């Protein structure tokens, strides 16, 4: 953890700057107004370092920076302590990903996937598929990443691995929102993933998922608050209600306040239109 003074700096020339917890370089948000809005609302801001590829959040209230682990450490899934060429390849893939060499990491992961399928080890397979999906998303191949996540979900269901399945739901929700432009559906999947992580006692994943949800809530509702007169369909209202329900369950008071405000505006608009 870093202190607020060490991790963030606001200057007239750059605005908000957040220090990467891994390599130490400063990350400057592209949309300073949105970043300011998120921080002022009491939410954590989600970042990706352009130098080392580390993903992290900055919480202004706590003055803390938390790194978000992107790739699963597949090497921990090997029970045998003997050196395994497959294990070495997986380590290399993680290293390449950390260096933002996603295309090379993906090629190596696919080699590992072929070998793991030959061995019939579904536990390692599901982890590799998750890492492949992350690499595909990084290279802009969102549709392919979705296909890989779908297969990973099927493998997790076959294994009855509740924790891995909860992580897949989180990743699917984020991919829908960030890569497939399906915010409404993605938010609902992300909420379901958070609930599954909570049931499975995955505290770290819950904290990371909540940080992402706070930022997504602001991004999702900001256009509505800026232009509430534009008609929104029933899907939008259903998603806002989903946000409110999740906020109440997880004690996210700021999210609940924003969602309640949006629902109030929607209800008021309906009443006005009904009286005309």
Secondary structure, 3 states (H helix, E strand, C coil): CCCHHHHEEEECCCEEEEECCCCCCEECCCCHHHHHHHHHCCCEEEEECCCCCCEEEEECCCCEEEEECCCCCHHHHCCCCCCCHHHHHHHHHHHHHHCCCHHHHHHHHHHHHHHHHHHCCHHHHHHHHHHHHHHHHHCCCHHHHHHHHHHHHHHHHHHCCHHHHHHHHHHHHHHHHHCCCCHHHHHHHHHHHHHHHHHCCCHHHHHHHHHHHHHHHHHHHHHHHHCCCCCCCHHHHHHHHHHHHHHHHHCCHHHHHHHHHHHHHHHHHHHHHHHC
